[in-house]
Amino acid sequence: MNEVLDWQRKSEMQMLISASEGDPVPLSYTVIPLTTNLGLNESQLARGRVNIEGKMVAADASNYASISGSDVIPYLSCDQTNTSFLEPSAVLNALMSNDPQPAAILLYSQQGMCCGLTGQNLNFNRILTMSDEQAASQTLLMANMSEGTARAQISGNFTESDQSNNAGQQGGNNSAVAMSILYSITGLITLLFLIIIATGAIRAHRYPERYGPRNAFGGRPRQSRAKGLARAVLETIPIVKFGDSQAKPDPNLELENATSQQTGGSNADLALTYAQSKGKAVTTNVMKTVRHRH
């Protein structure tokens, strides 16, 4: 491929390569994963979990059959050449079929910027490509000179700034979830109020004698249509109940009743006393008449 596409650059990873194990100053190059298992078109967090280490070995049609091992990273060119009877794709398929499988396979191009990968249902998914022609040539030179002792480490470019961005995105997602919950609760409360109002209106319509307009009578206060409707709505709530208030007693009426009772009691006493006195008088007269006859 003559250029690296923008969507591929978003999946860039880092490769550190040194001529031998323990080299204090490894060289750093940019590589691009060609499979989703290594983070292609995935999040930076997913690529940050990738960590591949192994010996970098230059592979071609002449030596691919001898390259094996789970700690080996074959370095294979994807350029078409006339010097080999095997296509690069055939060599790649052979390397993927090795048992044990290599730690990863790194492709490069000296005729373009990077390599591409076609095909589905591959039996090997740890395939990457260099992203620069000059870096590809320098890596090939180091692999050839080291004769299999060069060490390579491939990992995602997961830095503290990326972690902060991911934390910010996670915080934004949490805020969105919280707002969604808040809106849901508000909607439920609004729906509940509407149901209460509708139920109260139906109650007021069905029982006009209780919730309809009326004048004050028998100690009951005057009630308007709006007040009756409000009362019906509030009584829809189980914890709110209204009752007809008892009429307050009239102090003047109480005083009159008390006076009447006292007057009635006095008159009764007087009548009883008068009756008793009359009875005594009659009895005395009868006794005198009897004596006189005798």
C-alpha positions as a printed Julia matrix, in Angstrom:
294×3 Matrix{Float64}:
    0.0     0.0     0.0
    1.31    3.43   -0.96
   -0.06    5.21    2.09
   -1.42    4.57    5.53
   -5.09    5.41    5.78
   -6.41    7.66    8.52
   -8.49    4.93   10.12
   -5.38    2.75   10.25
   -3.31    5.46   11.93
   -5.85    5.61   14.72
   -4.82    2.04   15.6
   -1.06    2.66   15.72
    1.04    0.69   18.18
    4.66    0.86   19.27
    7.48   -1.57   18.62
   10.8    -1.48   20.48
   13.63   -3.46   18.87
   17.17   -4.01   20.07
   20.1    -5.83   18.47
   20.38   -8.19   21.42
   18.81   -8.82   24.76
   19.83   -6.2    27.3
   20.55   -3.47   24.71
   20.14   -0.24   26.73
   18.93    1.88   23.78
   16.27    0.06   21.74
   14.9     1.61   18.56
   11.24    2.6    18.47
    9.0     2.24   15.41
    5.3     2.5    14.7
    3.37   -0.6    13.67
   -0.3    -1.1    12.78
   -2.37   -4.17   13.72
   -4.15   -5.9    10.84
   -6.67   -7.82   12.96
   -9.26   -6.71   15.48
   -7.8    -9.1    18.06
   -4.79   -6.81   18.3
   -6.88   -3.63   18.45
   -7.59   -2.68   14.83
  -10.49   -0.2    14.94
  -10.75   -0.85   18.66
  -10.3     1.52   21.6
   -6.92    2.67   22.83
   -7.63    0.86   26.05
   -7.99   -2.45   24.18
   -4.7    -1.91   22.35
   -3.06   -0.93   25.62
   -3.52   -4.49   26.86
   -1.47   -5.93   23.99
    2.09   -6.88   24.88
    4.03   -9.17   22.52
    7.69  -10.08   22.95
    9.91  -12.32   20.88
   12.97  -12.77   18.68
   12.79  -10.91   15.37
   13.7   -13.24   12.47
   13.75  -12.18    8.8
   11.57  -14.62    6.84
   11.44  -15.32    3.11
   10.77  -18.17    0.68
   14.15  -19.74    1.42
   13.96  -20.1     5.21
   10.3   -19.92    6.24
   10.13  -23.7     6.73
   12.82  -23.56    9.42
   11.23  -20.74   11.41
    9.2   -22.03   14.33
    8.71  -21.36   17.99
    6.2   -19.51   20.16
    8.8   -16.84   21.01
    9.62  -15.94   17.38
    8.33  -12.95   15.39
    8.83  -13.62   11.65
    9.56  -10.44    9.66
    8.06  -10.99    6.2
    7.93   -8.79    3.1
    4.59   -8.42    1.29
    6.2    -7.13   -1.94
    5.83   -9.2    -5.1
    9.23  -10.36   -6.48
   10.34  -12.3    -9.54
   13.16  -14.07   -7.74
   10.95  -16.5    -5.84
    8.5   -19.1    -7.01
    6.42  -18.61   -3.86
    4.05  -15.71   -3.37
    4.28  -13.76   -0.09
    0.75  -14.92    0.73
    1.85  -18.58    0.49
    4.75  -17.95    2.87
    2.39  -16.14    5.25
   -0.05  -19.05    5.23
    2.78  -21.48    5.94
    4.01  -19.39    8.89
    0.48  -19.15   10.33
    0.14  -22.95   10.12
    3.29  -23.66   12.12
    2.96  -25.62   15.32
    3.62  -24.01   17.7
    2.42  -20.74   16.21
    4.74  -17.73   16.36
    4.33  -14.93   18.88
    3.29  -12.61   16.02
    3.97  -12.01   12.33
    5.21   -8.58   11.25
    4.82   -7.57    7.58
    6.71   -4.81    5.8
    7.05   -3.25    2.37
    9.98   -1.57    0.65
    7.82   -0.53   -2.28
    5.11    1.21   -0.28
    4.27    2.48    3.18
    2.62   -0.6     4.63
    0.99   -3.95    3.89
   -2.63   -5.0     3.8
   -4.4    -8.2     4.71
   -7.29   -9.87    2.95
   -9.23  -12.98    3.81
  -11.55  -14.12    6.55
  -11.58  -16.8     9.24
   -7.8   -16.8     9.6
   -6.36  -19.41   11.92
   -3.87  -16.82   13.23
   -4.79  -13.3    14.31
   -1.57  -11.72   15.6
   -0.49  -10.02   12.36
    0.89   -6.48   12.1
    2.55   -4.25    9.51
    5.21   -1.56    9.53
    3.87    1.91    8.72
    6.95    3.49    7.11
    9.23    2.35    4.28
   12.4     3.7     5.86
   11.64    2.17    9.24
   10.95   -1.15    7.48
   14.4    -1.11    5.86
   16.15   -0.29    9.15
   14.33   -3.09   10.95
   15.25   -5.55    8.16
   18.9    -4.56    8.44
   18.9    -5.12   12.2
   17.16   -8.5    11.85
   19.68   -9.69    9.25
   22.71   -8.48   11.21
   21.59   -9.98   14.51
   20.95  -13.42   12.95
   17.97  -14.19   15.13
   19.1   -12.5    18.34
   17.25   -9.2    17.9
   14.56   -8.71   20.49
   11.27   -6.98   19.72
    8.47   -5.83   21.97
    5.12   -4.69   20.54
    2.6    -2.89   22.74
   -0.24   -0.4    22.53
    0.5     3.31   22.89
   -1.39    3.54   26.16
   -0.13    6.64   27.96
   -1.33    8.6    30.98
   -2.99   11.16   28.72
   -4.93    8.36   27.01
   -5.92    7.07   30.42
   -7.15   10.55   31.38
   -9.15   10.76   28.17
  -10.68    7.35   28.8
  -11.49    8.41   32.37
  -13.11   11.56   31.02
  -15.14    9.55   28.54
  -16.17    7.15   31.28
  -17.17   10.1    33.46
  -19.21   11.51   30.58
  -20.92    8.16   30.12
  -21.71    7.99   33.84
  -23.18   11.5    33.69
  -25.34   10.51   30.73
  -26.6     7.45   32.61
  -27.36    9.55   35.69
  -29.27   12.1    33.61
  -31.24    9.31   31.93
  -32.23    7.91   35.33
  -33.2    11.4    36.54
  -35.35   12.01   33.47
  -37.01    8.62   33.93
  -37.86    9.34   37.57
  -39.2    12.79   36.66
  -41.34   11.29   33.92
  -42.78    8.66   36.28
  -43.64   11.29   38.9
  -45.32   13.46   36.25
  -47.32   10.48   35.0
  -48.38    9.66   38.57
  -49.65   13.22   39.12
  -51.6    13.1    35.87
  -53.22    9.82   36.92
  -54.16   11.3    40.31
  -55.7    14.39   38.68
  -57.65   12.3    36.18
  -58.91    9.97   38.9
  -59.97   12.94   41.04
  -61.86   14.48   38.14
  -63.71   11.2    37.56
  -64.52   10.96   41.28
  -65.88   14.54   41.3
  -68.04   13.77   38.27
  -69.46   10.56   39.77
  -70.26   12.06   43.19
  -71.58   15.59   42.59
  -73.43   15.6    45.94
  -70.08   15.42   47.73
  -67.76   17.32   45.45
  -70.16   19.62   43.6
  -70.87   23.27   44.42
  -73.06   23.88   47.51
  -74.05   26.61   49.89
  -73.25   26.68   53.58
  -75.82   24.64   55.53
  -75.95   22.97   58.91
  -72.49   24.07   59.89
  -70.98   22.82   56.63
  -68.91   25.48   54.84
  -69.67   26.73   51.38
  -67.96   24.73   48.6
  -67.2    25.91   45.06
  -66.73   23.68   42.04
  -62.95   24.25   42.04
  -62.71   23.48   45.74
  -64.74   20.32   45.3
  -62.51   19.18   42.45
  -59.38   19.87   44.51
  -60.88   17.91   47.37
  -61.65   14.97   45.08
  -58.09   15.0    43.73
  -56.57   15.07   47.21
  -58.84   12.29   48.46
  -57.54   10.14   45.6
  -54.27    9.94   47.55
  -54.76    7.25   50.22
  -53.08    9.25   52.99
  -55.24   12.34   52.53
  -58.82   12.16   53.81
  -61.44   14.84   54.37
  -64.51   14.67   56.58
  -67.41   17.04   57.12
  -66.49   19.22   60.04
  -68.84   19.2    63.01
  -70.85   22.38   63.49
  -69.57   24.52   66.3
  -72.11   24.83   69.16
  -73.79   28.21   69.6
  -72.96   29.55   73.08
  -76.24   31.55   73.2
  -78.24   28.42   72.4
  -76.41   26.49   75.09
  -77.19   29.22   77.6
  -80.89   29.18   76.67
  -81.04   25.39   76.98
  -79.4    25.52   80.35
  -81.84   28.24   81.54
  -84.81   26.28   80.24
  -83.63   23.17   82.02
  -83.18   25.07   85.27
  -86.59   26.78   84.92
  -88.28   23.51   84.09
  -86.7    21.88   87.09
  -87.85   24.68   89.42
  -91.43   24.58   88.12
  -91.52   20.83   88.62
  -90.34   21.2    92.18
  -92.96   23.86   92.87
  -95.71   21.69   91.39
  -94.61   18.73   93.45
  -94.56   20.81   96.62
  -97.98   22.27   95.87
  -99.41   18.81   95.17
  -98.02   17.46   98.4
  -99.45   20.36  100.4
 -102.89   19.97   98.83
 -102.83   16.26   99.59
 -102.12   16.93  103.23
 -104.94   19.44  103.42
 -107.46   17.01  101.94
 -106.37   14.26  104.29
 -106.82   16.55  107.29
 -110.29   17.61  106.23
 -111.38   13.98  105.72
 -110.19   12.99  109.17
 -112.04   15.92  110.74
 -115.28   14.93  108.97
 -115.05   11.37  110.19
 -114.53   12.47  113.78
 -117.42   14.83  113.62
 -119.76   12.03  112.5
 -118.64    9.82  115.26
